[in-house]
């Protein structure tokens, strides 16, 4: 499980690494707000299991909780996903440029070998 000391981006990727948690986020994206029971129902998981998944999502900042009497309602928070997307975009740009440079180098080596 995610602990409080994990760096935010690592917590986001950890939370997104589980199919059930990604499904919960998709449900929140569609519905806007859900109770814990509503989040766990499509996955046919026990309430304690759903709660553990929700805690991981909360620790990563991907969901927020609003308490309405005895009912806990959860809402999607997109800032951590935006940070993950930015990180991926930066690294993708680096690797695309690196592979393009490698391709050019290999092409030049092949031409030199042919000459």
Phi and psi in degrees as GROMACS dihedral restraints (atoms count N, CA, C in turn):
[ dihedral_restraints ]
;  ai    aj    ak    al  type     phi  dphi    fc
    3     4     5     6     1   -75.6    20    10
    4     5     6     7     1   136.6    20    10
    6     7     8     9     1  -106.4    20    10
    7     8     9    10     1   165.5    20    10
    9    10    11    12     1   -60.9    20    10
   10    11    12    13     1   -25.0    20    10
   12    13    14    15     1   -83.7    20    10
   13    14    15    16     1    -6.2    20    10
   15    16    17    18     1   -72.5    20    10
   16    17    18    19     1   136.5    20    10
   18    19    20    21     1   -58.4    20    10
   19    20    21    22     1   141.5    20    10
   21    22    23    24     1   -53.2    20    10
   22    23    24    25     1   -44.2    20    10
   24    25    26    27     1   -65.6    20    10
   25    26    27    28     1   -38.8    20    10
   27    28    29    30     1   -64.8    20    10
   28    29    30    31     1   -39.9    20    10
   30    31    32    33     1   -63.1    20    10
   31    32    33    34     1   -39.0    20    10
   33    34    35    36     1   -63.3    20    10
   34    35    36    37     1   -50.5    20    10
   36    37    38    39     1   -64.2    20    10
   37    38    39    40     1   -37.2    20    10
   39    40    41    42     1   -61.3    20    10
   40    41    42    43     1   -47.3    20    10
   42    43    44    45     1   -63.4    20    10
   43    44    45    46     1   -39.5    20    10
   45    46    47    48     1   -75.4    20    10
   46    47    48    49     1   -10.9    20    10
   48    49    50    51     1   -77.4    20    10
   49    50    51    52     1    -3.2    20    10
   51    52    53    54     1  -112.6    20    10
   52    53    54    55     1   131.8    20    10
   54    55    56    57     1   -59.2    20    10
   55    56    57    58     1   -43.0    20    10
   57    58    59    60     1   -63.6    20    10
   58    59    60    61     1   -43.9    20    10
   60    61    62    63     1   -65.9    20    10
   61    62    63    64     1   -39.2    20    10
   63    64    65    66     1   -62.9    20    10
   64    65    66    67     1   -39.1    20    10
   66    67    68    69     1   -63.7    20    10
   67    68    69    70     1   -39.7    20    10
   69    70    71    72     1   -62.0    20    10
   70    71    72    73     1   -41.2    20    10
   72    73    74    75     1   -65.4    20    10
   73    74    75    76     1   -38.7    20    10
   75    76    77    78     1   -63.7    20    10
   76    77    78    79     1   -40.5    20    10
   78    79    80    81     1   -62.2    20    10
   79    80    81    82     1   -44.8    20    10
   81    82    83    84     1   -63.6    20    10
   82    83    84    85     1   -37.0    20    10
   84    85    86    87     1   -63.8    20    10
   85    86    87    88     1   -37.2    20    10
   87    88    89    90     1   -76.2    20    10
   88    89    90    91     1   -44.8    20    10
   90    91    92    93     1   -93.4    20    10
   91    92    93    94     1   -22.0    20    10
   93    94    95    96     1    91.6    20    10
   94    95    96    97     1   -48.5    20    10
   96    97    98    99     1  -152.0    20    10
   97    98    99   100     1   139.1    20    10
   99   100   101   102     1  -142.6    20    10
  100   101   102   103     1   154.5    20    10
  102   103   104   105     1   -82.8    20    10
  103   104   105   106     1   169.2    20    10
  105   106   107   108     1   -61.0    20    10
  106   107   108   109     1   -40.7    20    10
  108   109   110   111     1   -62.1    20    10
  109   110   111   112     1   -41.7    20    10
  111   112   113   114     1   -65.5    20    10
  112   113   114   115     1   -34.9    20    10
  114   115   116   117     1   -70.4    20    10
  115   116   117   118     1   -35.7    20    10
  117   118   119   120     1   -84.8    20    10
  118   119   120   121     1   -25.2    20    10
  120   121   122   123     1   -55.3    20    10
  121   122   123   124     1   -48.7    20    10
  123   124   125   126     1   -62.7    20    10
  124   125   126   127     1   -18.7    20    10
  126   127   128   129     1   -99.9    20    10
  127   128   129   130     1    -1.9    20    10
  129   130   131   132     1    50.7    20    10
  130   131   132   133     1    49.7    20    10
  132   133   134   135     1  -113.8    20    10
  133   134   135   136     1   154.5    20    10
  135   136   137   138     1   -66.5    20    10
  136   137   138   139     1   153.9    20    10
  138   139   140   141     1   -56.8    20    10
  139   140   141   142     1   -42.4    20    10
  141   142   143   144     1   -61.4    20    10
  142   143   144   145     1   -35.6    20    10
  144   145   146   147     1   -67.6    20    10
  145   146   147   148     1   -43.8    20    10
  147   148   149   150     1   -60.3    20    10
  148   149   150   151     1   -42.1    20    10
  150   151   152   153     1   -62.4    20    10
  151   152   153   154     1   -39.6    20    10
  153   154   155   156     1   -63.9    20    10
  154   155   156   157     1   -43.3    20    10
  156   157   158   159     1   -61.9    20    10
  157   158   159   160     1   -42.3    20    10
  159   160   161   162     1   -64.1    20    10
  160   161   162   163     1   -39.6    20    10
  162   163   164   165     1   -61.8    20    10
  163   164   165   166     1   -39.2    20    10
  165   166   167   168     1   -63.1    20    10
  166   167   168   169     1   -44.4    20    10
  168   169   170   171     1   -63.0    20    10
  169   170   171   172     1   -40.2    20    10
  171   172   173   174     1   -65.6    20    10
  172   173   174   175     1   -43.6    20    10
  174   175   176   177     1   -60.1    20    10
  175   176   177   178     1   -33.0    20    10
  177   178   179   180     1   -82.5    20    10
  178   179   180   181     1    -5.6    20    10
  180   181   182   183     1    78.3    20    10
  181   182   183   184     1    12.7    20    10
  183   184   185   186     1   -82.4    20    10
  184   185   186   187     1   -18.8    20    10
  186   187   188   189     1  -135.5    20    10
  187   188   189   190     1   151.3    20    10
  189   190   191   192     1  -116.7    20    10
  190   191   192   193     1   155.5    20    10
  192   193   194   195     1  -115.1    20    10
  193   194   195   196     1   136.1    20    10
  195   196   197   198     1  -124.9    20    10
  196   197   198   199     1   124.5    20    10
  198   199   200   201     1   -95.8    20    10
  199   200   201   202     1   124.8    20    10
  201   202   203   204     1  -122.0    20    10
  202   203   204   205     1    87.1    20    10
  204   205   206   207     1    68.8    20    10
  205   206   207   208     1  -118.9    20    10
  207   208   209   210     1   -94.4    20    10
  208   209   210   211     1    -4.4    20    10
  210   211   212   213     1   -97.6    20    10
  211   212   213   214     1   129.1    20    10
  213   214   215   216     1  -101.8    20    10
  214   215   216   217     1   125.5    20    10
  216   217   218   219     1  -113.7    20    10
  217   218   219   220     1   140.2    20    10
  219   220   221   222     1  -118.7    20    10
  220   221   222   223     1   145.1    20    10
  222   223   224   225     1  -134.7    20    10
  223   224   225   226     1   142.9    20    10
  225   226   227   228     1   -68.1    20    10
  226   227   228   229     1   138.4    20    10
  228   229   230   231     1  -119.9    20    10
  229   230   231   232     1   119.5    20    10
  231   232   233   234     1   -92.1    20    10
  232   233   234   235     1   -13.2    20    10
  234   235   236   237     1   -55.0    20    10
  235   236   237   238     1   -44.9    20    10
  237   238   239   240     1   -62.9    20    10
  238   239   240   241     1   -35.7    20    10
  240   241   242   243     1   -69.9    20    10
  241   242   243   244     1   -35.5    20    10
  243   244   245   246     1   -63.9    20    10
  244   245   246   247     1   -39.9    20    10
  246   247   248   249     1   -64.3    20    10
  247   248   249   250     1   -40.2    20    10
  249   250   251   252     1   -65.6    20    10
  250   251   252   253     1   -41.3    20    10
  252   253   254   255     1   -63.2    20    10
  253   254   255   256     1   -41.2    20    10
  255   256   257   258     1   -61.9    20    10
  256   257   258   259     1   -44.2    20    10
  258   259   260   261     1   -61.2    20    10
  259   260   261   262     1   -46.0    20    10
  261   262   263   264     1   -62.1    20    10
  262   263   264   265     1   -40.9    20    10
  264   265   266   267     1   -63.3    20    10
  265   266   267   268     1   -42.2    20    10
  267   268   269   270     1   -61.9    20    10
  268   269   270   271     1   -44.7    20    10
  270   271   272   273     1   -71.5    20    10
  271   272   273   274     1   -35.1    20    10
  273   274   275   276     1   -62.7    20    10
  274   275   276   277     1   -43.6    20    10
  276   277   278   279     1   -59.1    20    10
  277   278   279   280     1   -44.2    20    10
  279   280   281   282     1   -60.7    20    10
  280   281   282   283     1   -49.6    20    10
  282   283   284   285     1   -69.8    20    10
  283   284   285   286     1   -36.0    20    10
  285   286   287   288     1   -62.6    20    10
  286   287   288   289     1   -44.3    20    10
  288   289   290   291     1   -65.3    20    10
  289   290   291   292     1   -39.8    20    10
  291   292   293   294     1   -64.8    20    10
  292   293   294   295     1   -43.2    20    10
  294   295   296   297     1   -68.7    20    10
  295   296   297   298     1   -34.2    20    10
  297   298   299   300     1   -65.4    20    10
  298   299   300   301     1   -41.8    20    10
  300   301   302   303     1   -65.4    20    10
  301   302   303   304     1   -40.4    20    10
  303   304   305   306     1   -64.0    20    10
  304   305   306   307     1   -42.7    20    10
  306   307   308   309     1   -60.7    20    10
  307   308   309   310     1   -43.2    20    10
  309   310   311   312     1   -63.6    20    10
  310   311   312   313     1   -43.5    20    10
  312   313   314   315     1   -60.8    20    10
  313   314   315   316     1   -46.5    20    10
  315   316   317   318     1   -64.7    20    10
  316   317   318   319     1   -37.6    20    10
  318   319   320   321     1   -62.5    20    10
  319   320   321   322     1   -44.2    20    10
  321   322   323   324     1   -65.1    20    10
  322   323   324   325     1   -39.3    20    10
  324   325   326   327     1   -65.1    20    10
  325   326   327   328     1   -40.3    20    10
  327   328   329   330     1   -64.8    20    10
  328   329   330   331     1   -41.8    20    10
  330   331   332   333     1   -64.6    20    10
  331   332   333   334     1   -39.8    20    10
  333   334   335   336     1   -66.4    20    10
  334   335   336   337     1   -38.1    20    10
  336   337   338   339     1   -69.5    20    10
  337   338   339   340     1   -30.8    20    10
  339   340   341   342     1   -76.5    20    10
  340   341   342   343     1   -25.5    20    10
